[in-house]
Amino acid sequence: MLSEGCGVYSFTGASVPPEAKTVSVAYFQNRAPLIQPLLSPTFTDMLRDKFTREANLNMVDANGDLALDGEIVDYKTTPVAIQGNQTAALNRLTITVNVRYFNKFEPEKNFEQKFTEFIDYPSDADLNSIAGDLIVTISEMLVTDIFNKAVVNW
């Protein structure tokens, strides 16, 4: 016996309304107190790629059937794992984004939420030399969290 579902499922677990064909992801401006120039374009591009690739939607500039916008609200590094001599063995890079999600066909799934992820790195590492890799890794985690909240209904 077959049962009818309420959305179209992909191999990634994404469930989008069958009538949804487009997605729009606005550019996420960096409004954090500390600005890292690579963060906004890296994060925005990764979020756009995730939705077009894994939800099988066409990207449009604005007013997509599914639409995301928001801003980067925090980018900071803090010491963690303080040693006996009061120095940090590790530092933590934390990024927080505020996301607004709109679903034209299932408005009950709309949300506004902050998402935060971090990575610890050795305190003797030069943040400027590793920031690019850390931003990519943290952005991947944030994008997965946002994608799961928006279209993976576990």
Secondary structure, DSSP 4 states (H G I P E B T S, - for coil): -----SSEE-TT--EE-TT--EEEE---EE-SSS--TTHHHHHHHHHHHHHHHHS--EE-SS--SEEEEEEEEEEEEEEEEE-TTS-EEEEEEEEEEEEEEEESS-GGG-EEEEEEEEEEEETTS-HHHHHHHHHHHHHHHHHHHHHHHHH---
